[in-house]
Amino acid sequence: MKIIHTSAELKHWFKEHKIRPMNDLGFVPTMGALHVGHASLIARATKECEKVIVSILVNPTQFNEKGDLDSYPRNLEEDAIIAKEAGCDVIFAPSPEDLYGGEPSAELVDWGDVTNEFEGKSRPGHFDGVIAVVDKFFQVISPKRAYFGAKDLQQVAVVYKMAQIRHPSVEVVECDLVRDSEGLALSSRNSRLSKKGLKMALELSLALRKVKDTVATGMPVMQSVNESREALKALSELEIEYFDGVNNLSFSSSDKSENWTHIIVAAWVEGVRLIDNIRL
Ligand code: AMP
């Protein structure tokens, strides 16, 4: 496995390995601090593509809080071990300036509910940054397939739309959300939680699970969501931003509950923002 730090070096590697845009190239964008969830995306890409590139960049334009950007965990050496084991051929870890071709910036994007509601509303500018960085990576790499985790469900919908509009030849592949043995959604941010914080974080996935189970046994989904949201709000160590049902394509808060495909949650635990979701 090779580690490459500049776009120019990557282009050289493409030449050396006779990689052309329509080659069977798989791309897994990440911000590093890799865990089993990321590894599952890389392993899937390895199965489905000839060569796999994993990008590692803590993208400054998608952080709406500087403290969150500064405290984001970074460890390229450990990441390289995990990526290699999962089958990665190249880690592409450029500086923001190299990828953006200068000072990183993101233009405002308004694609309606999908960019404006839920994560779009809670984190103004976040999706502008995600769209900007994925667009830049797609321009440099021209992958055939790009792999994204269902952990960031709204991001999948946004990237899917972005690819349709700007990169129709790229196939966006949604990969399953990976949890630990207790059900906690794996996240690089979990490493910033204490033991107690991790226990509180688990309440989120338990609440999602409860909605799915009660709906399966006949409770109206709206009632189940309302009850679980109130139960979570009663926990003083959790600060719930939203706990709602959504359709995974529209992400509109006015969708009827018959059209909901998932329950999504965003919450703060010990100053760390966590998101999770479950398919109904
Ligand atoms: P991140 O480094 O957090 O930006 O994540 C990079 C990619 O890994 C995104 O497509 C995420 O959705 C995906 N990912 C992160 N955590 C998980 C998880 N627990 N299960 C599946 N995919 C994940």
py3Dmol code that shows the C-alpha trace and the ligand (Angstrom):
import py3Dmol

protein = """\
ATOM      1  CA  MET A   1       0.000   0.000   0.000  1.00  0.00           C
ATOM      2  CA  LYS A   2       1.237   3.467  -0.910  1.00  0.00           C
ATOM      3  CA  ILE A   3       0.692   6.729   0.963  1.00  0.00           C
ATOM      4  CA  ILE A   4       0.439   9.782  -1.303  1.00  0.00           C
ATOM      5  CA  HIS A   5       0.285  13.379  -0.100  1.00  0.00           C
ATOM      6  CA  THR A   6      -0.238  15.501  -3.232  1.00  0.00           C
ATOM      7  CA  SER A   7      -2.567  15.506  -6.240  1.00  0.00           C
ATOM      8  CA  ALA A   8       0.466  15.689  -8.567  1.00  0.00           C
ATOM      9  CA  GLU A   9       1.948  12.541  -6.994  1.00  0.00           C
ATOM     10  CA  LEU A  10      -1.421  10.782  -7.316  1.00  0.00           C
ATOM     11  CA  LYS A  11      -1.634  11.653 -11.025  1.00  0.00           C
ATOM     12  CA  HIS A  12       1.870  10.206 -11.408  1.00  0.00           C
ATOM     13  CA  TRP A  13       0.714   6.985  -9.676  1.00  0.00           C
ATOM     14  CA  PHE A  14      -2.265   6.791 -12.082  1.00  0.00           C
ATOM     15  CA  LYS A  15       0.148   7.014 -15.027  1.00  0.00           C
ATOM     16  CA  GLU A  16       2.495   4.436 -13.562  1.00  0.00           C
ATOM     17  CA  HIS A  17      -0.380   1.977 -13.021  1.00  0.00           C
ATOM     18  CA  LYS A  18      -2.165   2.899 -16.281  1.00  0.00           C
ATOM     19  CA  ILE A  19      -5.264   4.017 -14.346  1.00  0.00           C
ATOM     20  CA  ARG A  20      -7.749   5.814 -16.553  1.00  0.00           C
ATOM     21  CA  PRO A  21     -11.026   7.413 -15.403  1.00  0.00           C
ATOM     22  CA  MET A  22     -13.183   4.491 -16.466  1.00  0.00           C
ATOM     23  CA  ASN A  23     -10.902   1.945 -14.844  1.00  0.00           C
ATOM     24  CA  ASP A  24     -12.383  -0.046 -12.019  1.00  0.00           C
ATOM     25  CA  LEU A  25     -11.332   2.431  -9.359  1.00  0.00           C
ATOM     26  CA  GLY A  26     -13.027   2.450  -5.971  1.00  0.00           C
ATOM     27  CA  PHE A  27     -12.856   5.492  -3.714  1.00  0.00           C
ATOM     28  CA  VAL A  28     -13.524   5.689   0.035  1.00  0.00           C
ATOM     29  CA  PRO A  29     -13.428   9.254   1.409  1.00  0.00           C
ATOM     30  CA  THR A  30     -12.703   9.565   5.144  1.00  0.00           C
ATOM     31  CA  MET A  31     -11.460  12.025   7.706  1.00  0.00           C
ATOM     32  CA  GLY A  32      -9.166   9.410   9.266  1.00  0.00           C
ATOM     33  CA  ALA A  33      -9.221   8.035  12.829  1.00  0.00           C
ATOM     34  CA  LEU A  34     -10.258   4.853  11.055  1.00  0.00           C
ATOM     35  CA  HIS A  35     -12.265   2.134  12.785  1.00  0.00           C
ATOM     36  CA  VAL A  36     -14.129  -1.041  11.863  1.00  0.00           C
ATOM     37  CA  GLY A  37     -16.903   1.019  10.217  1.00  0.00           C
ATOM     38  CA  HIS A  38     -14.448   2.602   7.779  1.00  0.00           C
ATOM     39  CA  ALA A  39     -12.744  -0.764   7.260  1.00  0.00           C
ATOM     40  CA  SER A  40     -16.068  -2.281   6.171  1.00  0.00           C
ATOM     41  CA  LEU A  41     -16.355   0.344   3.404  1.00  0.00           C
ATOM     42  CA  ILE A  42     -12.775  -0.328   2.261  1.00  0.00           C
ATOM     43  CA  ALA A  43     -13.316  -4.101   2.332  1.00  0.00           C
ATOM     44  CA  ARG A  44     -16.457  -3.774   0.208  1.00  0.00           C
ATOM     45  CA  ALA A  45     -14.669  -1.510  -2.273  1.00  0.00           C
ATOM     46  CA  THR A  46     -11.812  -4.017  -2.451  1.00  0.00           C
ATOM     47  CA  LYS A  47     -14.277  -6.780  -3.359  1.00  0.00           C
ATOM     48  CA  GLU A  48     -15.966  -4.732  -6.067  1.00  0.00           C
ATOM     49  CA  CYS A  49     -13.068  -2.744  -7.608  1.00  0.00           C
ATOM     50  CA  GLU A  50      -9.621  -3.446  -9.047  1.00  0.00           C
ATOM     51  CA  LYS A  51      -7.851  -0.687  -7.117  1.00  0.00           C
ATOM     52  CA  VAL A  52      -9.030   1.178  -4.019  1.00  0.00           C
ATOM     53  CA  ILE A  53      -8.067   4.673  -2.930  1.00  0.00           C
ATOM     54  CA  VAL A  54      -8.864   5.820   0.614  1.00  0.00           C
ATOM     55  CA  SER A  55      -8.643   9.549   1.216  1.00  0.00           C
ATOM     56  CA  ILE A  56      -7.782  10.939   4.625  1.00  0.00           C
ATOM     57  CA  LEU A  57      -8.440  14.623   5.093  1.00  0.00           C
ATOM     58  CA  VAL A  58      -9.956  16.457   8.038  1.00  0.00           C
ATOM     59  CA  ASN A  59     -11.824  18.816   5.736  1.00  0.00           C
ATOM     60  CA  PRO A  60     -11.922  22.314   7.257  1.00  0.00           C
ATOM     61  CA  THR A  61     -14.846  23.550   5.124  1.00  0.00           C
ATOM     62  CA  GLN A  62     -17.349  21.052   6.590  1.00  0.00           C
ATOM     63  CA  PHE A  63     -16.764  22.028  10.232  1.00  0.00           C
ATOM     64  CA  ASN A  64     -19.056  24.746  11.479  1.00  0.00           C
ATOM     65  CA  GLU A  65     -17.240  24.869  14.847  1.00  0.00           C
ATOM     66  CA  LYS A  66     -13.500  25.515  15.026  1.00  0.00           C
ATOM     67  CA  GLY A  67     -13.211  23.643  18.350  1.00  0.00           C
ATOM     68  CA  ASP A  68     -14.630  20.511  16.700  1.00  0.00           C
ATOM     69  CA  LEU A  69     -12.124  20.836  13.829  1.00  0.00           C
ATOM     70  CA  ASP A  70      -9.175  21.328  16.189  1.00  0.00           C
ATOM     71  CA  SER A  71     -10.094  18.428  18.461  1.00  0.00           C
ATOM     72  CA  TYR A  72     -10.860  15.978  15.627  1.00  0.00           C
ATOM     73  CA  PRO A  73      -8.627  12.898  16.209  1.00  0.00           C
ATOM     74  CA  ARG A  74      -5.720  12.455  13.758  1.00  0.00           C
ATOM     75  CA  ASN A  75      -3.384   9.445  13.513  1.00  0.00           C
ATOM     76  CA  LEU A  76      -2.075   8.557  10.051  1.00  0.00           C
ATOM     77  CA  GLU A  77       0.175   5.708  11.243  1.00  0.00           C
ATOM     78  CA  GLU A  78      -2.669   3.754  12.852  1.00  0.00           C
ATOM     79  CA  ASP A  79      -4.971   4.596   9.940  1.00  0.00           C
ATOM     80  CA  ALA A  80      -2.439   3.116   7.511  1.00  0.00           C
ATOM     81  CA  ILE A  81      -2.476  -0.215   9.377  1.00  0.00           C
ATOM     82  CA  ILE A  82      -6.288  -0.455   9.298  1.00  0.00           C
ATOM     83  CA  ALA A  83      -6.576   0.664   5.656  1.00  0.00           C
ATOM     84  CA  LYS A  84      -3.906  -1.793   4.512  1.00  0.00           C
ATOM     85  CA  GLU A  85      -5.513  -4.698   6.335  1.00  0.00           C
ATOM     86  CA  ALA A  86      -8.866  -3.891   4.712  1.00  0.00           C
ATOM     87  CA  GLY A  87      -7.287  -4.027   1.229  1.00  0.00           C
ATOM     88  CA  CYS A  88      -6.577  -0.388   0.373  1.00  0.00           C
ATOM     89  CA  ASP A  89      -4.053   0.221  -2.451  1.00  0.00           C
ATOM     90  CA  VAL A  90      -3.419   3.929  -1.919  1.00  0.00           C
ATOM     91  CA  ILE A  91      -4.014   6.305   0.958  1.00  0.00           C
ATOM     92  CA  PHE A  92      -4.416   9.784  -0.483  1.00  0.00           C
ATOM     93  CA  ALA A  93      -3.826  12.266   2.356  1.00  0.00           C
ATOM     94  CA  PRO A  94      -3.403  15.709   0.791  1.00  0.00           C
ATOM     95  CA  SER A  95      -3.252  19.007   2.643  1.00  0.00           C
ATOM     96  CA  PRO A  96      -6.468  21.047   2.289  1.00  0.00           C
ATOM     97  CA  GLU A  97      -4.517  23.595   0.214  1.00  0.00           C
ATOM     98  CA  ASP A  98      -3.267  20.934  -2.196  1.00  0.00           C
ATOM     99  CA  LEU A  99      -6.740  19.482  -2.775  1.00  0.00           C
ATOM    100  CA  TYR A 100      -8.519  22.830  -3.044  1.00  0.00           C
ATOM    101  CA  GLY A 101      -5.710  24.391  -5.102  1.00  0.00           C
ATOM    102  CA  GLY A 102      -5.332  27.238  -2.581  1.00  0.00           C
ATOM    103  CA  GLU A 103      -7.219  28.481   0.473  1.00  0.00           C
ATOM    104  CA  PRO A 104     -10.057  25.960   1.140  1.00  0.00           C
ATOM    105  CA  SER A 105     -13.529  27.387   0.553  1.00  0.00           C
ATOM    106  CA  ALA A 106     -17.005  26.077  -0.219  1.00  0.00           C
ATOM    107  CA  GLU A 107     -19.746  27.692  -2.280  1.00  0.00           C
ATOM    108  CA  LEU A 108     -23.275  27.791  -0.850  1.00  0.00           C
ATOM    109  CA  VAL A 109     -25.469  24.983  -2.138  1.00  0.00           C
ATOM    110  CA  ASP A 110     -29.253  24.930  -1.804  1.00  0.00           C
ATOM    111  CA  TRP A 111     -30.887  21.748  -3.031  1.00  0.00           C
ATOM    112  CA  GLY A 112     -33.984  22.193  -0.873  1.00  0.00           C
ATOM    113  CA  ASP A 113     -34.793  19.982   2.112  1.00  0.00           C
ATOM    114  CA  VAL A 114     -31.936  17.530   1.581  1.00  0.00           C
ATOM    115  CA  THR A 115     -29.325  20.248   2.188  1.00  0.00           C
ATOM    116  CA  ASN A 116     -31.400  22.474   4.488  1.00  0.00           C
ATOM    117  CA  GLU A 117     -33.188  20.267   7.012  1.00  0.00           C
ATOM    118  CA  PHE A 118     -31.865  18.238   9.974  1.00  0.00           C
ATOM    119  CA  GLU A 119     -28.030  18.198   9.616  1.00  0.00           C
ATOM    120  CA  GLY A 120     -28.314  21.115   7.193  1.00  0.00           C
ATOM    121  CA  LYS A 121     -30.213  23.153   9.765  1.00  0.00           C
ATOM    122  CA  SER A 122     -28.194  22.063  12.821  1.00  0.00           C
ATOM    123  CA  ARG A 123     -24.812  22.565  11.146  1.00  0.00           C
ATOM    124  CA  PRO A 124     -25.040  25.560   8.783  1.00  0.00           C
ATOM    125  CA  GLY A 125     -22.481  25.249   5.995  1.00  0.00           C
ATOM    126  CA  HIS A 126     -21.692  21.603   6.776  1.00  0.00           C
ATOM    127  CA  PHE A 127     -23.085  20.195   3.533  1.00  0.00           C
ATOM    128  CA  ASP A 128     -21.523  23.035   1.518  1.00  0.00           C
ATOM    129  CA  GLY A 129     -18.168  21.756   2.798  1.00  0.00           C
ATOM    130  CA  VAL A 130     -19.017  18.091   2.183  1.00  0.00           C
ATOM    131  CA  ILE A 131     -20.130  18.836  -1.389  1.00  0.00           C
ATOM    132  CA  ALA A 132     -17.026  20.944  -2.030  1.00  0.00           C
ATOM    133  CA  VAL A 133     -14.557  18.338  -0.782  1.00  0.00           C
ATOM    134  CA  VAL A 134     -16.212  15.322  -2.436  1.00  0.00           C
ATOM    135  CA  ASP A 135     -16.449  17.287  -5.688  1.00  0.00           C
ATOM    136  CA  LYS A 136     -12.704  18.088  -5.506  1.00  0.00           C
ATOM    137  CA  PHE A 137     -11.823  14.449  -4.774  1.00  0.00           C
ATOM    138  CA  PHE A 138     -14.032  13.208  -7.639  1.00  0.00           C
ATOM    139  CA  GLN A 139     -12.280  15.673  -9.990  1.00  0.00           C
ATOM    140  CA  VAL A 140      -8.808  14.452  -8.983  1.00  0.00           C
ATOM    141  CA  ILE A 141      -9.596  10.724  -8.730  1.00  0.00           C
ATOM    142  CA  SER A 142     -12.468  10.140 -11.226  1.00  0.00           C
ATOM    143  CA  PRO A 143     -13.517   6.927  -9.489  1.00  0.00           C
ATOM    144  CA  LYS A 144     -15.956   4.462 -10.981  1.00  0.00           C
ATOM    145  CA  ARG A 145     -17.550   3.867  -7.569  1.00  0.00           C
ATOM    146  CA  ALA A 146     -17.475   5.877  -4.338  1.00  0.00           C
ATOM    147  CA  TYR A 147     -18.390   4.300  -1.012  1.00  0.00           C
ATOM    148  CA  PHE A 148     -20.248   6.091   1.789  1.00  0.00           C
ATOM    149  CA  GLY A 149     -21.581   4.765   5.103  1.00  0.00           C
ATOM    150  CA  ALA A 150     -25.245   4.797   6.096  1.00  0.00           C
ATOM    151  CA  LYS A 151     -23.992   6.094   9.457  1.00  0.00           C
ATOM    152  CA  ASP A 152     -24.149   9.559   7.810  1.00  0.00           C
ATOM    153  CA  LEU A 153     -27.494   8.939   6.161  1.00  0.00           C
ATOM    154  CA  GLN A 154     -28.247  12.483   5.023  1.00  0.00           C
ATOM    155  CA  GLN A 155     -24.719  12.797   3.633  1.00  0.00           C
ATOM    156  CA  VAL A 156     -25.436   9.775   1.397  1.00  0.00           C
ATOM    157  CA  ALA A 157     -28.542  11.553   0.028  1.00  0.00           C
ATOM    158  CA  VAL A 158     -26.598  14.786  -0.536  1.00  0.00           C
ATOM    159  CA  VAL A 159     -23.656  13.070  -2.241  1.00  0.00           C
ATOM    160  CA  TYR A 160     -26.026  10.996  -4.362  1.00  0.00           C
ATOM    161  CA  LYS A 161     -27.642  14.222  -5.604  1.00  0.00           C
ATOM    162  CA  MET A 162     -24.236  15.866  -6.109  1.00  0.00           C
ATOM    163  CA  ALA A 163     -23.033  12.925  -8.219  1.00  0.00           C
ATOM    164  CA  GLN A 164     -26.217  12.970 -10.330  1.00  0.00           C
ATOM    165  CA  ILE A 165     -25.733  16.676 -11.078  1.00  0.00           C
ATOM    166  CA  ARG A 166     -21.946  17.017 -11.350  1.00  0.00           C
ATOM    167  CA  HIS A 167     -20.435  13.526 -11.771  1.00  0.00           C
ATOM    168  CA  PRO A 168     -23.051  11.252 -13.413  1.00  0.00           C
ATOM    169  CA  SER A 169     -20.424   8.609 -14.254  1.00  0.00           C
ATOM    170  CA  VAL A 170     -19.637   7.997 -10.557  1.00  0.00           C
ATOM    171  CA  GLU A 171     -21.693   5.295  -8.862  1.00  0.00           C
ATOM    172  CA  VAL A 172     -22.421   6.206  -5.235  1.00  0.00           C
ATOM    173  CA  VAL A 173     -22.568   3.064  -3.087  1.00  0.00           C
ATOM    174  CA  GLU A 174     -24.296   3.139   0.314  1.00  0.00           C
ATOM    175  CA  CYS A 175     -22.725   0.760   2.864  1.00  0.00           C
ATOM    176  CA  ASP A 176     -24.343  -0.606   6.040  1.00  0.00           C
ATOM    177  CA  LEU A 177     -23.924   1.164   9.373  1.00  0.00           C
ATOM    178  CA  VAL A 178     -21.519  -0.748  11.648  1.00  0.00           C
ATOM    179  CA  ARG A 179     -22.138  -0.948  15.425  1.00  0.00           C
ATOM    180  CA  ASP A 180     -20.153  -2.311  18.359  1.00  0.00           C
ATOM    181  CA  SER A 181     -21.309  -5.431  20.205  1.00  0.00           C
ATOM    182  CA  GLU A 182     -23.642  -3.373  22.409  1.00  0.00           C
ATOM    183  CA  GLY A 183     -25.224  -1.520  19.503  1.00  0.00           C
ATOM    184  CA  LEU A 184     -23.368   1.803  19.660  1.00  0.00           C
ATOM    185  CA  ALA A 185     -22.775   3.231  16.169  1.00  0.00           C
ATOM    186  CA  LEU A 186     -19.007   3.313  15.603  1.00  0.00           C
ATOM    187  CA  SER A 187     -17.693   6.853  15.214  1.00  0.00           C
ATOM    188  CA  SER A 188     -14.271   8.496  15.354  1.00  0.00           C
ATOM    189  CA  ARG A 189     -15.818  10.897  17.871  1.00  0.00           C
ATOM    190  CA  ASN A 190     -16.554   8.080  20.367  1.00  0.00           C
ATOM    191  CA  SER A 191     -12.866   8.171  21.369  1.00  0.00           C
ATOM    192  CA  ARG A 192     -13.559  11.544  23.029  1.00  0.00           C
ATOM    193  CA  LEU A 193     -16.169  10.054  25.397  1.00  0.00           C
ATOM    194  CA  SER A 194     -15.581   8.786  28.935  1.00  0.00           C
ATOM    195  CA  LYS A 195     -16.921   5.382  30.016  1.00  0.00           C
ATOM    196  CA  LYS A 196     -19.990   7.128  31.368  1.00  0.00           C
ATOM    197  CA  GLY A 197     -20.357   9.108  28.141  1.00  0.00           C
ATOM    198  CA  LEU A 198     -20.229   5.921  26.085  1.00  0.00           C
ATOM    199  CA  LYS A 199     -23.019   4.488  28.250  1.00  0.00           C
ATOM    200  CA  MET A 200     -25.122   7.599  27.638  1.00  0.00           C
ATOM    201  CA  ALA A 201     -24.392   7.430  23.910  1.00  0.00           C
ATOM    202  CA  LEU A 202     -25.742   3.893  23.898  1.00  0.00           C
ATOM    203  CA  GLU A 203     -29.147   5.301  24.922  1.00  0.00           C
ATOM    204  CA  LEU A 204     -29.436   6.746  21.404  1.00  0.00           C
ATOM    205  CA  SER A 205     -29.187   3.420  19.622  1.00  0.00           C
ATOM    206  CA  LEU A 206     -31.429   1.791  22.246  1.00  0.00           C
ATOM    207  CA  ALA A 207     -34.102   4.434  21.605  1.00  0.00           C
ATOM    208  CA  LEU A 208     -33.876   3.890  17.833  1.00  0.00           C
ATOM    209  CA  ARG A 209     -34.124   0.135  18.308  1.00  0.00           C
ATOM    210  CA  LYS A 210     -37.147   0.583  20.562  1.00  0.00           C
ATOM    211  CA  VAL A 211     -39.007   2.552  17.892  1.00  0.00           C
ATOM    212  CA  LYS A 212     -38.267  -0.110  15.292  1.00  0.00           C
ATOM    213  CA  ASP A 213     -39.418  -2.911  17.641  1.00  0.00           C
ATOM    214  CA  THR A 214     -42.596  -1.199  18.872  1.00  0.00           C
ATOM    215  CA  VAL A 215     -43.595  -0.262  15.317  1.00  0.00           C
ATOM    216  CA  ALA A 216     -43.057  -3.890  14.279  1.00  0.00           C
ATOM    217  CA  THR A 217     -45.533  -4.938  16.974  1.00  0.00           C
ATOM    218  CA  GLY A 218     -48.178  -2.432  15.848  1.00  0.00           C
ATOM    219  CA  MET A 219     -47.586   0.915  17.583  1.00  0.00           C
ATOM    220  CA  PRO A 220     -48.118   3.920  15.257  1.00  0.00           C
ATOM    221  CA  VAL A 221     -44.649   5.203  14.288  1.00  0.00           C
ATOM    222  CA  MET A 222     -45.432   8.819  15.197  1.00  0.00           C
ATOM    223  CA  GLN A 223     -46.483   7.821  18.718  1.00  0.00           C
ATOM    224  CA  SER A 224     -43.417   5.637  19.186  1.00  0.00           C
ATOM    225  CA  VAL A 225     -41.053   8.391  17.976  1.00  0.00           C
ATOM    226  CA  ASN A 226     -42.698  10.957  20.282  1.00  0.00           C
ATOM    227  CA  GLU A 227     -42.450   8.648  23.299  1.00  0.00           C
ATOM    228  CA  SER A 228     -38.798   7.787  22.698  1.00  0.00           C
ATOM    229  CA  ARG A 229     -37.900  11.432  22.063  1.00  0.00           C
ATOM    230  CA  GLU A 230     -39.478  12.453  25.387  1.00  0.00           C
ATOM    231  CA  ALA A 231     -37.672   9.622  27.216  1.00  0.00           C
ATOM    232  CA  LEU A 232     -34.323  10.756  25.766  1.00  0.00           C
ATOM    233  CA  LYS A 233     -35.026  14.399  26.613  1.00  0.00           C
ATOM    234  CA  ALA A 234     -35.546  13.386  30.244  1.00  0.00           C
ATOM    235  CA  LEU A 235     -31.914  12.193  30.470  1.00  0.00           C
ATOM    236  CA  SER A 236     -29.934  15.142  31.794  1.00  0.00           C
ATOM    237  CA  GLU A 237     -26.569  13.980  30.376  1.00  0.00           C
ATOM    238  CA  LEU A 238     -27.969  14.009  26.823  1.00  0.00           C
ATOM    239  CA  GLU A 239     -28.908  17.035  24.776  1.00  0.00           C
ATOM    240  CA  ILE A 240     -31.144  15.985  21.913  1.00  0.00           C
ATOM    241  CA  GLU A 241     -31.029  18.125  18.733  1.00  0.00           C
ATOM    242  CA  TYR A 242     -33.519  16.013  16.845  1.00  0.00           C
ATOM    243  CA  PHE A 243     -35.136  12.581  17.034  1.00  0.00           C
ATOM    244  CA  ASP A 244     -37.411  12.164  14.037  1.00  0.00           C
ATOM    245  CA  GLY A 245     -38.671   9.997  11.244  1.00  0.00           C
ATOM    246  CA  VAL A 246     -37.518  10.794   7.703  1.00  0.00           C
ATOM    247  CA  ASN A 247     -37.598   9.582   4.159  1.00  0.00           C
ATOM    248  CA  ASN A 248     -33.979   8.862   3.231  1.00  0.00           C
ATOM    249  CA  LEU A 249     -34.264  10.500  -0.192  1.00  0.00           C
ATOM    250  CA  SER A 250     -36.151  13.697   0.632  1.00  0.00           C
ATOM    251  CA  PHE A 251     -35.085  14.467   4.231  1.00  0.00           C
ATOM    252  CA  SER A 252     -38.136  16.697   4.442  1.00  0.00           C
ATOM    253  CA  SER A 253     -39.540  17.352   7.922  1.00  0.00           C
ATOM    254  CA  SER A 254     -43.013  17.655   6.389  1.00  0.00           C
ATOM    255  CA  ASP A 255     -43.058  14.129   4.906  1.00  0.00           C
ATOM    256  CA  LYS A 256     -45.976  12.021   6.116  1.00  0.00           C
ATOM    257  CA  SER A 257     -45.030   9.227   8.523  1.00  0.00           C
ATOM    258  CA  GLU A 258     -46.208   6.637   5.923  1.00  0.00           C
ATOM    259  CA  ASN A 259     -43.241   7.748   3.811  1.00  0.00           C
ATOM    260  CA  TRP A 260     -40.641   7.487   6.564  1.00  0.00           C
ATOM    261  CA  THR A 261     -37.884   4.982   5.862  1.00  0.00           C
ATOM    262  CA  HIS A 262     -35.628   5.739   8.868  1.00  0.00           C
ATOM    263  CA  ILE A 263     -35.550   7.228  12.340  1.00  0.00           C
ATOM    264  CA  ILE A 264     -32.645   9.644  12.807  1.00  0.00           C
ATOM    265  CA  VAL A 265     -31.108  11.208  15.890  1.00  0.00           C
ATOM    266  CA  ALA A 266     -28.505  13.873  16.681  1.00  0.00           C
ATOM    267  CA  ALA A 267     -27.449  14.554  20.242  1.00  0.00           C
ATOM    268  CA  TRP A 268     -24.663  15.972  22.377  1.00  0.00           C
ATOM    269  CA  VAL A 269     -22.909  13.870  25.027  1.00  0.00           C
ATOM    270  CA  GLU A 270     -20.032  15.352  27.060  1.00  0.00           C
ATOM    271  CA  GLY A 271     -19.585  18.095  24.456  1.00  0.00           C
ATOM    272  CA  VAL A 272     -19.408  15.577  21.587  1.00  0.00           C
ATOM    273  CA  ARG A 273     -22.018  15.632  18.821  1.00  0.00           C
ATOM    274  CA  LEU A 274     -23.234  12.185  17.805  1.00  0.00           C
ATOM    275  CA  ILE A 275     -25.610  11.011  15.076  1.00  0.00           C
ATOM    276  CA  ASP A 276     -27.252   7.662  14.495  1.00  0.00           C
ATOM    277  CA  ASN A 277     -30.188   6.198  12.566  1.00  0.00           C
ATOM    278  CA  ILE A 278     -32.109   3.000  12.004  1.00  0.00           C
ATOM    279  CA  ARG A 279     -34.036   1.708   9.020  1.00  0.00           C
ATOM    280  CA  LEU A 280     -37.706   1.045   9.850  1.00  0.00           C
TER     281      LEU A 280
END
"""
ligand_1 = """\
23
AMP
P -15.773 10.030 8.457
O -14.317 9.723 8.512
O -16.430 10.017 9.793
O -16.085 11.239 7.629
O -16.431 8.818 7.691
C -15.987 8.402 6.439
C -16.976 7.438 5.874
O -17.093 6.320 6.751
C -18.381 8.056 5.732
O -18.966 7.615 4.528
C -19.092 7.505 6.928
O -20.482 7.408 6.754
C -18.461 6.125 7.046
N -18.637 5.620 8.409
C -18.236 6.203 9.563
N -18.642 5.477 10.626
C -19.305 4.408 10.120
C -19.996 3.300 10.691
N -20.087 3.125 12.006
N -20.571 2.409 9.861
C -20.514 2.579 8.512
N -19.892 3.600 7.916
C -19.302 4.499 8.695
"""
view = py3Dmol.view(width=600, height=400)
view.addModel(protein, "pdb")
view.setStyle({"model": 0}, {"cartoon": {"style": "trace"}})
view.addModel(ligand_1, "xyz")
view.setStyle({"model": 1}, {"stick": {}})
view.zoomTo()
view.show()
